[in-house]
Amino acid sequence: MRVLKAGASYFGLVFGAGFALGSVRVPFLVPRLGERAAELIEMPLMLVAIVLAARCVVRRFALPPTLGVRLSVGFLALALLLAAELGLALLLGNRSLAQYIASRDPVSGAVYLVMLGIFALMPVMVARRARS
């Protein structure tokens, strides 16, 4: 049960940060800099949010430093994040999944995919850092 609560909390913290940053990026940065540059500028801020959220969740839920538990939290949060993002994109964008994927910028989209991997693995990475 602790893994489910931790994963949901981790998702909520990072999704909330992304939503807040997106509400600045879309109306203010995209018209001035373009989609690619605006998304790339947002990525380091999201990385900070991911690290802080992972640290917070690991401490708050006193997650044991085992690979299985930390990966479970990260991948549950990833599944929730992908479901929320794709659900919102498909509902609000009125597009199919294939259209949504095709509309992604190749550069910022690739960086986004790397960030998803980092997001899923960060609960493990903060544990390794704490032990060092």
A tleap script that builds the chain and sets N, CA, C and O, in Angstrom:
source leaprc.protein.ff14SB
mol = sequence {
  NMET ARG VAL LEU LYS ALA GLY ALA SER TYR
  PHE GLY LEU VAL PHE GLY ALA GLY PHE ALA
  LEU GLY SER VAL ARG VAL PRO PHE LEU VAL
  PRO ARG LEU GLY GLU ARG ALA ALA GLU LEU
  ILE GLU MET PRO LEU MET LEU VAL ALA ILE
  VAL LEU ALA ALA ARG CYS VAL VAL ARG ARG
  PHE ALA LEU PRO PRO THR LEU GLY VAL ARG
  LEU SER VAL GLY PHE LEU ALA LEU ALA LEU
  LEU LEU ALA ALA GLU LEU GLY LEU ALA LEU
  LEU LEU GLY ASN ARG SER LEU ALA GLN TYR
  ILE ALA SER ARG ASP PRO VAL SER GLY ALA
  VAL TYR LEU VAL MET LEU GLY ILE PHE ALA
  LEU MET PRO VAL MET VAL ALA ARG ARG ALA
  ARG CSER
}
set mol.1.N position { 0.824 -1.200 0.000 }
set mol.1.CA position { 0.000 0.000 0.000 }
set mol.1.C position { 0.867 1.262 0.000 }
set mol.1.O position { 0.514 2.270 -0.612 }
set mol.2.N position { 2.007 1.189 0.697 }
set mol.2.CA position { 2.920 2.334 0.748 }
set mol.2.C position { 3.442 2.668 -0.645 }
set mol.2.O position { 3.600 3.842 -0.981 }
set mol.3.N position { 3.710 1.649 -1.458 }
set mol.3.CA position { 4.211 1.870 -2.820 }
set mol.3.C position { 3.152 2.598 -3.652 }
set mol.3.O position { 3.481 3.504 -4.417 }
set mol.4.N position { 1.892 2.208 -3.506 }
set mol.4.CA position { 0.818 2.864 -4.273 }
set mol.4.C position { 0.678 4.332 -3.883 }
set mol.4.O position { 0.556 5.199 -4.748 }
set mol.5.N position { 0.696 4.605 -2.594 }
set mol.5.CA position { 0.590 5.994 -2.132 }
set mol.5.C position { 1.804 6.811 -2.560 }
set mol.5.O position { 1.666 7.958 -2.984 }
set mol.6.N position { 2.991 6.222 -2.450 }
set mol.6.CA position { 4.214 6.926 -2.841 }
set mol.6.C position { 4.219 7.200 -4.341 }
set mol.6.O position { 4.566 8.302 -4.764 }
set mol.7.N position { 3.839 6.214 -5.149 }
set mol.7.CA position { 3.794 6.398 -6.594 }
set mol.7.C position { 2.791 7.462 -7.003 }
set mol.7.O position { 3.069 8.288 -7.872 }
set mol.8.N position { 1.617 7.439 -6.371 }
set mol.8.CA position { 0.597 8.447 -6.672 }
set mol.8.C position { 1.053 9.839 -6.247 }
set mol.8.O position { 0.804 10.822 -6.946 }
set mol.9.N position { 1.715 9.917 -5.109 }
set mol.9.CA position { 2.223 11.218 -4.647 }
set mol.9.C position { 3.314 11.750 -5.564 }
set mol.9.O position { 3.326 12.930 -5.916 }
set mol.10.N position { 4.228 10.870 -5.945 }
set mol.10.CA position { 5.314 11.252 -6.853 }
set mol.10.C position { 4.737 11.758 -8.174 }
set mol.10.O position { 5.152 12.798 -8.685 }
set mol.11.N position { 3.782 11.017 -8.716 }
set mol.11.CA position { 3.097 11.462 -9.940 }
set mol.11.C position { 2.464 12.833 -9.724 }
set mol.11.O position { 2.655 13.739 -10.536 }
set mol.12.N position { 1.713 12.989 -8.636 }
set mol.12.CA position { 1.003 14.244 -8.396 }
set mol.12.C position { 1.929 15.444 -8.284 }
set mol.12.O position { 1.642 16.512 -8.823 }
set mol.13.N position { 3.032 15.264 -7.589 }
set mol.13.CA position { 3.986 16.370 -7.437 }
set mol.13.C position { 4.582 16.784 -8.782 }
set mol.13.O position { 4.647 17.970 -9.104 }
set mol.14.N position { 5.011 15.803 -9.552 }
set mol.14.CA position { 5.658 16.120 -10.828 }
set mol.14.C position { 4.636 16.606 -11.859 }
set mol.14.O position { 4.919 17.525 -12.628 }
set mol.15.N position { 3.463 15.999 -11.877 }
set mol.15.CA position { 2.418 16.447 -12.807 }
set mol.15.C position { 2.002 17.876 -12.472 }
set mol.15.O position { 1.800 18.694 -13.370 }
set mol.16.N position { 1.875 18.173 -11.193 }
set mol.16.CA position { 1.531 19.533 -10.780 }
set mol.16.C position { 2.579 20.543 -11.195 }
set mol.16.O position { 2.253 21.633 -11.665 }
set mol.17.N position { 3.841 20.179 -11.020 }
set mol.17.CA position { 4.925 21.078 -11.448 }
set mol.17.C position { 4.890 21.273 -12.958 }
set mol.17.O position { 5.051 22.392 -13.446 }
set mol.18.N position { 4.681 20.192 -13.693 }
set mol.18.CA position { 4.604 20.292 -15.150 }
set mol.18.C position { 3.422 21.129 -15.602 }
set mol.18.O position { 3.521 21.899 -16.558 }
set mol.19.N position { 2.311 20.974 -14.913 }
set mol.19.CA position { 1.124 21.765 -15.248 }
set mol.19.C position { 1.386 23.254 -15.004 }
set mol.19.O position { 1.026 24.098 -15.825 }
set mol.20.N position { 2.015 23.565 -13.872 }
set mol.20.CA position { 2.329 24.961 -13.546 }
set mol.20.C position { 3.318 25.545 -14.556 }
set mol.20.O position { 3.130 26.660 -15.041 }
set mol.21.N position { 4.357 24.798 -14.865 }
set mol.21.CA position { 5.339 25.290 -15.844 }
set mol.21.C position { 4.720 25.407 -17.234 }
set mol.21.O position { 5.025 26.343 -17.974 }
set mol.22.N position { 3.856 24.465 -17.589 }
set mol.22.CA position { 3.185 24.527 -18.888 }
set mol.22.C position { 2.270 25.730 -19.007 }
set mol.22.O position { 2.091 26.272 -20.097 }
set mol.23.N position { 1.691 26.148 -17.895 }
set mol.23.CA position { 0.809 27.319 -17.945 }
set mol.23.C position { 1.593 28.610 -18.156 }
set mol.23.O position { 1.014 29.638 -18.509 }
set mol.24.N position { 2.887 28.563 -17.944 }
set mol.24.CA position { 3.754 29.702 -18.272 }
set mol.24.C position { 4.340 29.518 -19.673 }
set mol.24.O position { 4.397 30.460 -20.463 }
set mol.25.N position { 4.772 28.298 -19.964 }
set mol.25.CA position { 5.426 28.006 -21.246 }
set mol.25.C position { 4.508 28.286 -22.442 }
set mol.25.O position { 4.901 28.979 -23.381 }
set mol.26.N position { 3.308 27.754 -22.403 }
set mol.26.CA position { 2.430 27.827 -23.579 }
set mol.26.C position { 2.039 29.267 -23.930 }
set mol.26.O position { 2.210 29.659 -25.085 }
set mol.27.N position { 1.528 30.069 -23.000 }
set mol.27.CA position { 1.114 31.416 -23.419 }
set mol.27.C position { 2.245 32.434 -23.555 }
set mol.27.O position { 2.114 33.402 -24.303 }
set mol.28.N position { 3.345 32.228 -22.845 }
set mol.28.CA position { 4.389 33.249 -22.839 }
set mol.28.C position { 5.631 32.889 -23.654 }
set mol.28.O position { 6.164 33.740 -24.367 }
set mol.29.N position { 6.094 31.659 -23.562 }
set mol.29.CA position { 7.330 31.287 -24.252 }
set mol.29.C position { 7.104 30.785 -25.674 }
set mol.29.O position { 7.844 31.154 -26.586 }
set mol.30.N position { 6.096 29.956 -25.869 }
set mol.30.CA position { 5.879 29.386 -27.205 }
set mol.30.C position { 5.673 30.464 -28.274 }
set mol.30.O position { 6.287 30.367 -29.337 }
set mol.31.N position { 4.838 31.487 -28.045 }
set mol.31.CA position { 4.669 32.502 -29.097 }
set mol.31.C position { 5.954 33.279 -29.416 }
set mol.31.O position { 6.139 33.738 -30.543 }
set mol.32.N position { 6.828 33.422 -28.436 }
set mol.32.CA position { 8.051 34.201 -28.636 }
set mol.32.C position { 9.219 33.368 -29.157 }
set mol.32.O position { 10.009 33.840 -29.976 }
set mol.33.N position { 9.326 32.126 -28.679 }
set mol.33.CA position { 10.501 31.311 -28.978 }
set mol.33.C position { 10.223 30.099 -29.852 }
set mol.33.O position { 11.145 29.525 -30.432 }
set mol.34.N position { 8.968 29.707 -29.948 }
set mol.34.CA position { 8.611 28.488 -30.665 }
set mol.34.C position { 8.493 27.312 -29.711 }
set mol.34.O position { 8.997 27.352 -28.589 }
set mol.35.N position { 7.819 26.264 -30.174 }
set mol.35.CA position { 7.539 25.090 -29.354 }
set mol.35.C position { 8.818 24.402 -28.866 }
set mol.35.O position { 8.955 24.096 -27.682 }
set mol.36.N position { 9.744 24.165 -29.788 }
set mol.36.CA position { 10.969 23.433 -29.437 }
set mol.36.C position { 11.766 24.150 -28.355 }
set mol.36.O position { 12.101 23.554 -27.331 }
set mol.37.N position { 12.066 25.402 -28.573 }
set mol.37.CA position { 12.879 26.152 -27.610 }
set mol.37.C position { 12.171 26.258 -26.262 }
set mol.37.O position { 12.802 26.115 -25.215 }
set mol.38.N position { 10.873 26.507 -26.285 }
set mol.38.CA position { 10.119 26.630 -25.040 }
set mol.38.C position { 10.150 25.319 -24.251 }
set mol.38.O position { 10.330 25.332 -23.034 }
set mol.39.N position { 9.975 24.192 -24.939 }
set mol.39.CA position { 10.011 22.896 -24.254 }
set mol.39.C position { 11.412 22.591 -23.729 }
set mol.39.O position { 11.561 22.055 -22.631 }
set mol.40.N position { 12.421 22.927 -24.496 }
set mol.40.CA position { 13.798 22.661 -24.052 }
set mol.40.C position { 14.187 23.528 -22.863 }
set mol.40.O position { 14.946 23.090 -21.998 }
set mol.41.N position { 13.680 24.743 -22.812 }
set mol.41.CA position { 13.929 25.621 -21.663 }
set mol.41.C position { 13.256 25.057 -20.411 }
set mol.41.O position { 13.786 25.178 -19.307 }
set mol.42.N position { 12.101 24.449 -20.585 }
set mol.42.CA position { 11.353 23.900 -19.453 }
set mol.42.C position { 11.998 22.626 -18.870 }
set mol.42.O position { 11.831 22.335 -17.686 }
set mol.43.N position { 12.721 21.883 -19.690 }
set mol.43.CA position { 13.249 20.575 -19.260 }
set mol.43.C position { 14.146 20.633 -18.020 }
set mol.43.O position { 13.966 19.806 -17.127 }
set mol.44.N position { 15.100 21.561 -17.913 }
set mol.44.CA position { 15.918 21.588 -16.686 }
set mol.44.C position { 15.089 21.883 -15.437 }
set mol.44.O position { 15.382 21.372 -14.356 }
set mol.45.N position { 14.067 22.700 -15.587 }
set mol.45.CA position { 13.196 22.989 -14.451 }
set mol.45.C position { 12.408 21.753 -14.042 }
set mol.45.O position { 12.188 21.511 -12.855 }
set mol.46.N position { 11.988 20.977 -15.028 }
set mol.46.CA position { 11.292 19.728 -14.729 }
set mol.46.C position { 12.241 18.731 -14.067 }
set mol.46.O position { 11.830 17.980 -13.182 }
set mol.47.N position { 13.484 18.718 -14.482 }
set mol.47.CA position { 14.462 17.825 -13.848 }
set mol.47.C position { 14.613 18.160 -12.365 }
set mol.47.O position { 14.671 17.261 -11.526 }
set mol.48.N position { 14.674 19.427 -12.050 }
set mol.48.CA position { 14.746 19.850 -10.645 }
set mol.48.C position { 13.492 19.396 -9.901 }
set mol.48.O position { 13.578 18.894 -8.781 }
set mol.49.N position { 12.333 19.574 -10.523 }
set mol.49.CA position { 11.076 19.149 -9.894 }
set mol.49.C position { 11.064 17.641 -9.661 }
set mol.49.O position { 10.595 17.179 -8.621 }
set mol.50.N position { 11.571 16.880 -10.611 }
set mol.50.CA position { 11.620 15.418 -10.486 }
set mol.50.C position { 12.522 15.003 -9.325 }
set mol.50.O position { 12.148 14.154 -8.516 }
set mol.51.N position { 13.700 15.599 -9.246 }
set mol.51.CA position { 14.638 15.257 -8.165 }
set mol.51.C position { 14.033 15.614 -6.810 }
set mol.51.O position { 14.062 14.804 -5.884 }
set mol.52.N position { 13.494 16.805 -6.694 }
set mol.52.CA position { 12.910 17.232 -5.415 }
set mol.52.C position { 11.714 16.372 -5.030 }
set mol.52.O position { 11.558 16.011 -3.864 }
set mol.53.N position { 10.874 16.044 -5.998 }
set mol.53.CA position { 9.704 15.207 -5.720 }
set mol.53.C position { 10.131 13.807 -5.293 }
set mol.53.O position { 9.565 13.247 -4.354 }
set mol.54.N position { 11.118 13.241 -5.969 }
set mol.54.CA position { 11.590 11.899 -5.605 }
set mol.54.C position { 12.165 11.903 -4.191 }
set mol.54.O position { 11.871 11.002 -3.405 }
set mol.55.N position { 12.972 12.892 -3.860 }
set mol.55.CA position { 13.527 12.985 -2.507 }
set mol.55.C position { 12.418 13.090 -1.465 }
set mol.55.O position { 12.444 12.413 -0.437 }
set mol.56.N position { 11.459 13.939 -1.747 }
set mol.56.CA position { 10.345 14.160 -0.828 }
set mol.56.C position { 9.564 12.867 -0.595 }
set mol.56.O position { 9.260 12.517 0.545 }
set mol.57.N position { 9.248 12.176 -1.658 }
set mol.57.CA position { 8.443 10.953 -1.559 }
set mol.57.C position { 9.221 9.843 -0.853 }
set mol.57.O position { 8.662 9.116 -0.032 }
set mol.58.N position { 10.496 9.716 -1.171 }
set mol.58.CA position { 11.315 8.686 -0.526 }
set mol.58.C position { 11.360 8.923 0.982 }
set mol.58.O position { 11.252 7.978 1.763 }
set mol.59.N position { 11.520 10.175 1.390 }
set mol.59.CA position { 11.573 10.496 2.820 }
set mol.59.C position { 10.200 10.368 3.476 }
set mol.59.O position { 10.047 9.747 4.528 }
set mol.60.N position { 9.215 10.967 2.829 }
set mol.60.CA position { 7.849 11.004 3.407 }
set mol.60.C position { 7.296 9.606 3.645 }
set mol.60.O position { 6.677 9.348 4.677 }
set mol.61.N position { 7.513 8.714 2.704 }
set mol.61.CA position { 6.972 7.363 2.821 }
set mol.61.C position { 8.001 6.367 3.363 }
set mol.61.O position { 7.737 5.165 3.412 }
set mol.62.N position { 9.160 6.861 3.764 }
set mol.62.CA position { 10.233 6.024 4.331 }
set mol.62.C position { 10.435 4.764 3.490 }
set mol.62.O position { 10.414 3.643 3.998 }
set mol.63.N position { 10.633 4.985 2.182 }
set mol.63.CA position { 10.785 3.852 1.276 }
set mol.63.C position { 12.108 3.147 1.532 }
set mol.63.O position { 13.151 3.794 1.622 }
set mol.64.N position { 12.071 1.838 1.648 }
set mol.64.CA position { 13.327 1.110 1.845 }
set mol.64.C position { 14.216 1.241 0.606 }
set mol.64.O position { 13.710 1.364 -0.510 }
set mol.65.N position { 15.522 1.214 0.795 }
set mol.65.CA position { 16.424 1.434 -0.344 }
set mol.65.C position { 16.611 0.186 -1.213 }
set mol.65.O position { 17.720 -0.109 -1.657 }
set mol.66.N position { 15.531 -0.532 -1.445 }
set mol.66.CA position { 15.618 -1.721 -2.292 }
set mol.66.C position { 15.201 -1.376 -3.713 }
set mol.66.O position { 14.321 -0.546 -3.940 }
set mol.67.N position { 15.842 -2.020 -4.643 }
set mol.67.CA position { 15.594 -1.740 -6.056 }
set mol.67.C position { 14.133 -1.986 -6.420 }
set mol.67.O position { 13.532 -1.172 -7.121 }
set mol.68.N position { 13.563 -3.072 -5.968 }
set mol.68.CA position { 12.188 -3.417 -6.333 }
set mol.68.C position { 11.170 -2.384 -5.885 }
set mol.68.O position { 10.282 -2.010 -6.651 }
set mol.69.N position { 11.296 -1.925 -4.656 }
set mol.69.CA position { 10.347 -0.942 -4.124 }
set mol.69.C position { 10.485 0.384 -4.860 }
set mol.69.O position { 9.488 0.974 -5.278 }
set mol.70.N position { 11.718 0.851 -5.019 }
set mol.70.CA position { 11.935 2.155 -5.661 }
set mol.70.C position { 11.524 2.127 -7.137 }
set mol.70.O position { 10.952 3.093 -7.643 }
set mol.71.N position { 11.815 1.022 -7.823 }
set mol.71.CA position { 11.383 0.910 -9.224 }
set mol.71.C position { 9.862 0.842 -9.323 }
set mol.71.O position { 9.273 1.405 -10.246 }
set mol.72.N position { 9.239 0.168 -8.393 }
set mol.72.CA position { 7.777 0.085 -8.394 }
set mol.72.C position { 7.153 1.468 -8.261 }
set mol.72.O position { 6.199 1.793 -8.967 }
set mol.73.N position { 7.683 2.273 -7.367 }
set mol.73.CA position { 7.187 3.635 -7.179 }
set mol.73.C position { 7.386 4.444 -8.466 }
set mol.73.O position { 6.466 5.116 -8.931 }
set mol.74.N position { 8.583 4.374 -9.028 }
set mol.74.CA position { 8.886 5.145 -10.230 }
set mol.74.C position { 8.045 4.734 -11.430 }
set mol.74.O position { 7.552 5.588 -12.167 }
set mol.75.N position { 7.880 3.432 -11.629 }
set mol.75.CA position { 7.124 2.980 -12.795 }
set mol.75.C position { 5.618 3.142 -12.613 }
set mol.75.O position { 4.899 3.329 -13.594 }
set mol.76.N position { 5.132 3.075 -11.384 }
set mol.76.CA position { 3.724 3.392 -11.149 }
set mol.76.C position { 3.464 4.861 -11.459 }
set mol.76.O position { 2.484 5.204 -12.120 }
set mol.77.N position { 4.347 5.718 -10.977 }
set mol.77.CA position { 4.213 7.150 -11.254 }
set mol.77.C position { 4.298 7.421 -12.752 }
set mol.77.O position { 3.563 8.260 -13.273 }
set mol.78.N position { 5.185 6.720 -13.444 }
set mol.78.CA position { 5.309 6.880 -14.892 }
set mol.78.C position { 4.015 6.466 -15.595 }
set mol.78.O position { 3.551 7.162 -16.498 }
set mol.79.N position { 3.440 5.353 -15.191 }
set mol.79.CA position { 2.187 4.898 -15.804 }
set mol.79.C position { 1.073 5.921 -15.585 }
set mol.79.O position { 0.297 6.202 -16.499 }
set mol.80.N position { 0.995 6.471 -14.385 }
set mol.80.CA position { -0.015 7.497 -14.103 }
set mol.80.C position { 0.238 8.758 -14.922 }
set mol.80.O position { -0.697 9.366 -15.444 }
set mol.81.N position { 1.500 9.146 -15.032 }
set mol.81.CA position { 1.847 10.346 -15.798 }
set mol.81.C position { 1.504 10.181 -17.276 }
set mol.81.O position { 0.928 11.082 -17.885 }
set mol.82.N position { 1.854 9.046 -17.844 }
set mol.82.CA position { 1.542 8.806 -19.256 }
set mol.82.C position { 0.042 8.748 -19.484 }
set mol.82.O position { -0.451 9.289 -20.474 }
set mol.83.N position { -0.690 8.105 -18.591 }
set mol.83.CA position { -2.146 8.036 -18.724 }
set mol.83.C position { -2.762 9.433 -18.657 }
set mol.83.O position { -3.639 9.768 -19.453 }
set mol.84.N position { -2.304 10.234 -17.716 }
set mol.84.CA position { -2.846 11.590 -17.577 }
set mol.84.C position { -2.484 12.452 -18.777 }
set mol.84.O position { -3.334 13.157 -19.322 }
set mol.85.N position { -1.239 12.395 -19.182 }
set mol.85.CA position { -0.810 13.248 -20.290 }
set mol.85.C position { -1.485 12.862 -21.599 }
set mol.85.O position { -1.992 13.718 -22.325 }
set mol.86.N position { -1.486 11.580 -21.889 }
set mol.86.CA position { -2.130 11.145 -23.127 }
set mol.86.C position { -3.630 11.377 -23.076 }
set mol.86.O position { -4.235 11.777 -24.070 }
set mol.87.N position { -4.223 11.130 -21.933 }
set mol.87.CA position { -5.656 11.380 -21.793 }
set mol.87.C position { -6.001 12.833 -22.025 }
set mol.87.O position { -6.942 13.141 -22.756 }
set mol.88.N position { -5.247 13.731 -21.410 }
set mol.88.CA position { -5.496 15.160 -21.606 }
set mol.88.C position { -5.211 15.594 -23.039 }
set mol.88.O position { -5.968 16.373 -23.618 }
set mol.89.N position { -4.131 15.095 -23.604 }
set mol.89.CA position { -3.784 15.471 -24.978 }
set mol.89.C position { -4.849 15.007 -25.962 }
set mol.89.O position { -5.196 15.732 -26.894 }
set mol.90.N position { -5.362 13.811 -25.760 }
set mol.90.CA position { -6.365 13.286 -26.685 }
set mol.90.C position { -7.715 13.956 -26.483 }
set mol.90.O position { -8.426 14.229 -27.450 }
set mol.91.N position { -8.072 14.223 -25.222 }
set mol.91.CA position { -9.364 14.860 -24.957 }
set mol.91.C position { -9.367 16.338 -25.349 }
set mol.91.O position { -10.286 16.813 -26.017 }
set mol.92.N position { -8.336 17.051 -24.927 }
set mol.92.CA position { -8.290 18.490 -25.193 }
set mol.92.C position { -7.833 18.804 -26.607 }
set mol.92.O position { -8.264 19.796 -27.196 }
set mol.93.N position { -6.966 17.968 -27.152 }
set mol.93.CA position { -6.443 18.216 -28.484 }
set mol.93.C position { -7.330 17.684 -29.589 }
set mol.93.O position { -7.144 18.023 -30.757 }
set mol.94.N position { -8.303 16.845 -29.223 }
set mol.94.CA position { -9.220 16.274 -30.200 }
set mol.94.C position { -8.470 15.604 -31.357 }
set mol.94.O position { -8.814 15.782 -32.526 }
set mol.95.N position { -7.436 14.826 -31.001 }
set mol.95.CA position { -6.628 14.111 -31.986 }
set mol.95.C position { -6.519 12.647 -31.583 }
set mol.95.O position { -6.820 12.266 -30.452 }
set mol.96.N position { -6.088 11.853 -32.524 }
set mol.96.CA position { -5.830 10.450 -32.213 }
set mol.96.C position { -4.447 10.343 -31.574 }
set mol.96.O position { -3.669 11.297 -31.583 }
set mol.97.N position { -4.156 9.171 -31.021 }
set mol.97.CA position { -2.842 8.936 -30.426 }
set mol.97.C position { -1.743 9.073 -31.470 }
set mol.97.O position { -0.699 9.664 -31.195 }
set mol.98.N position { -1.965 8.536 -32.660 }
set mol.98.CA position { -0.968 8.627 -33.738 }
set mol.98.C position { -0.729 10.084 -34.140 }
set mol.98.O position { 0.409 10.478 -34.399 }
set mol.99.N position { -1.782 10.871 -34.193 }
set mol.99.CA position { -1.634 12.289 -34.542 }
set mol.99.C position { -0.866 13.040 -33.459 }
set mol.99.O position { -0.040 13.905 -33.753 }
set mol.100.N position { -1.148 12.700 -32.202 }
set mol.100.CA position { -0.450 13.357 -31.101 }
set mol.100.C position { 1.044 13.049 -31.148 }
set mol.100.O position { 1.870 13.952 -31.014 }
set mol.101.N position { 1.389 11.788 -31.336 }
set mol.101.CA position { 2.802 11.391 -31.391 }
set mol.101.C position { 3.494 12.029 -32.583 }
set mol.101.O position { 4.626 12.499 -32.466 }
set mol.102.N position { 2.818 12.051 -33.741 }
set mol.102.CA position { 3.400 12.648 -34.945 }
set mol.102.C position { 3.596 14.154 -34.800 }
set mol.102.O position { 4.469 14.733 -35.448 }
set mol.103.N position { 2.797 14.785 -33.961 }
set mol.103.CA position { 2.888 16.235 -33.812 }
set mol.103.C position { 4.037 16.669 -32.899 }
set mol.103.O position { 4.371 17.853 -32.848 }
set mol.104.N position { 4.640 15.729 -32.183 }
set mol.104.CA position { 5.735 16.077 -31.280 }
set mol.104.C position { 6.968 16.508 -32.069 }
set mol.104.O position { 7.276 15.945 -33.119 }
set mol.105.N position { 7.661 17.508 -31.551 }
set mol.105.CA position { 8.910 17.951 -32.163 }
set mol.105.C position { 9.946 16.842 -31.995 }
set mol.105.O position { 10.049 16.272 -30.909 }
set mol.106.N position { 10.719 16.518 -33.040 }
set mol.106.CA position { 11.679 15.414 -32.918 }
set mol.106.C position { 12.775 15.662 -31.874 }
set mol.106.O position { 13.215 14.719 -31.217 }
set mol.107.N position { 13.212 16.879 -31.716 }
set mol.107.CA position { 14.289 17.166 -30.760 }
set mol.107.C position { 13.745 17.216 -29.331 }
set mol.107.O position { 14.208 16.475 -28.464 }
set mol.108.N position { 12.779 18.074 -29.089 }
set mol.108.CA position { 12.252 18.169 -27.722 }
set mol.108.C position { 11.486 16.902 -27.348 }
set mol.108.O position { 11.406 16.562 -26.168 }
set mol.109.N position { 10.931 16.209 -28.318 }
set mol.109.CA position { 10.263 14.939 -28.051 }
set mol.109.C position { 11.240 13.876 -27.592 }
set mol.109.O position { 10.934 13.088 -26.697 }
set mol.110.N position { 12.420 13.853 -28.205 }
set mol.110.CA position { 13.452 12.894 -27.790 }
set mol.110.C position { 13.942 13.209 -26.375 }
set mol.110.O position { 14.142 12.302 -25.567 }
set mol.111.N position { 14.132 14.480 -26.086 }
set mol.111.CA position { 14.546 14.885 -24.739 }
set mol.111.C position { 13.448 14.521 -23.737 }
set mol.111.O position { 13.739 14.087 -22.622 }
set mol.112.N position { 12.212 14.696 -24.131 }
set mol.112.CA position { 11.079 14.341 -23.279 }
set mol.112.C position { 11.084 12.846 -22.947 }
set mol.112.O position { 10.828 12.461 -21.806 }
set mol.113.N position { 11.374 12.013 -23.935 }
set mol.113.CA position { 11.438 10.572 -23.689 }
set mol.113.C position { 12.546 10.229 -22.686 }
set mol.113.O position { 12.357 9.383 -21.812 }
set mol.114.N position { 13.691 10.885 -22.816 }
set mol.114.CA position { 14.776 10.682 -21.852 }
set mol.114.C position { 14.322 11.123 -20.460 }
set mol.114.O position { 14.610 10.451 -19.469 }
set mol.115.N position { 13.624 12.234 -20.387 }
set mol.115.CA position { 13.125 12.735 -19.103 }
set mol.115.C position { 12.132 11.759 -18.480 }
set mol.115.O position { 12.096 11.615 -17.258 }
set mol.116.N position { 11.331 11.094 -19.294 }
set mol.116.CA position { 10.410 10.085 -18.752 }
set mol.116.C position { 11.187 8.945 -18.106 }
set mol.116.O position { 10.805 8.453 -17.044 }
set mol.117.N position { 12.274 8.527 -18.744 }
set mol.117.CA position { 13.113 7.486 -18.164 }
set mol.117.C position { 13.742 7.936 -16.859 }
set mol.117.O position { 13.789 7.175 -15.893 }
set mol.118.N position { 14.221 9.160 -16.827 }
set mol.118.CA position { 14.808 9.719 -15.605 }
set mol.118.C position { 13.750 9.789 -14.506 }
set mol.118.O position { 14.022 9.466 -13.350 }
set mol.119.N position { 12.558 10.209 -14.873 }
set mol.119.CA position { 11.448 10.283 -13.927 }
set mol.119.C position { 11.177 8.919 -13.294 }
set mol.119.O position { 11.020 8.815 -12.077 }
set mol.120.N position { 11.123 7.886 -14.114 }
set mol.120.CA position { 10.838 6.545 -13.606 }
set mol.120.C position { 11.957 6.030 -12.705 }
set mol.120.O position { 11.697 5.312 -11.740 }
set mol.121.N position { 13.187 6.392 -13.015 }
set mol.121.CA position { 14.340 5.865 -12.272 }
set mol.121.C position { 14.794 6.736 -11.104 }
set mol.121.O position { 15.621 6.296 -10.304 }
set mol.122.N position { 14.286 7.939 -10.986 }
set mol.122.CA position { 14.777 8.860 -9.962 }
set mol.122.C position { 14.613 8.351 -8.535 }
set mol.122.O position { 15.502 8.601 -7.721 }
set mol.123.N position { 13.543 7.659 -8.179 }
set mol.123.CA position { 13.505 7.137 -6.801 }
set mol.123.C position { 14.674 6.189 -6.497 }
set mol.123.O position { 15.133 6.130 -5.356 }
set mol.124.N position { 15.149 5.466 -7.480 }
set mol.124.CA position { 16.323 4.606 -7.294 }
set mol.124.C position { 17.578 5.468 -7.227 }
set mol.124.O position { 18.452 5.226 -6.394 }
set mol.125.N position { 17.674 6.466 -8.093 }
set mol.125.CA position { 18.874 7.308 -8.140 }
set mol.125.C position { 19.058 8.112 -6.862 }
set mol.125.O position { 20.191 8.290 -6.415 }
set mol.126.N position { 17.980 8.602 -6.262 }
set mol.126.CA position { 18.151 9.353 -5.009 }
set mol.126.C position { 18.569 8.414 -3.891 }
set mol.126.O position { 19.256 8.839 -2.962 }
set mol.127.N position { 18.176 7.154 -3.955 }
set mol.127.CA position { 18.599 6.187 -2.935 }
set mol.127.C position { 20.096 5.913 -3.072 }
set mol.127.O position { 20.810 5.837 -2.072 }
set mol.128.N position { 20.564 5.766 -4.292 }
set mol.128.CA position { 21.979 5.500 -4.510 }
set mol.128.C position { 22.827 6.690 -4.079 }
set mol.128.O position { 23.911 6.518 -3.521 }
set mol.129.N position { 22.337 7.875 -4.335 }
set mol.129.CA position { 23.070 9.073 -3.955 }
set mol.129.C position { 23.134 9.197 -2.437 }
set mol.129.O position { 24.163 9.590 -1.888 }
set mol.130.N position { 22.054 8.868 -1.769 }
set mol.130.CA position { 22.011 8.985 -0.305 }
set mol.130.C position { 22.978 7.994 0.353 }
set mol.130.O position { 23.541 8.290 1.407 }
set mol.131.N position { 23.175 6.825 -0.259 }
set mol.131.CA position { 24.069 5.823 0.305 }
set mol.131.C position { 25.520 6.164 0.091 }
set mol.131.O position { 26.374 5.724 0.861 }
set mol.132.N position { 25.831 6.950 -0.952 }
set mol.132.CA position { 27.232 7.264 -1.278 }
set mol.132.C position { 27.844 8.188 -0.262 }
set mol.132.O position { 29.013 8.553 -0.384 }
savepdb mol mol.pdb
quit
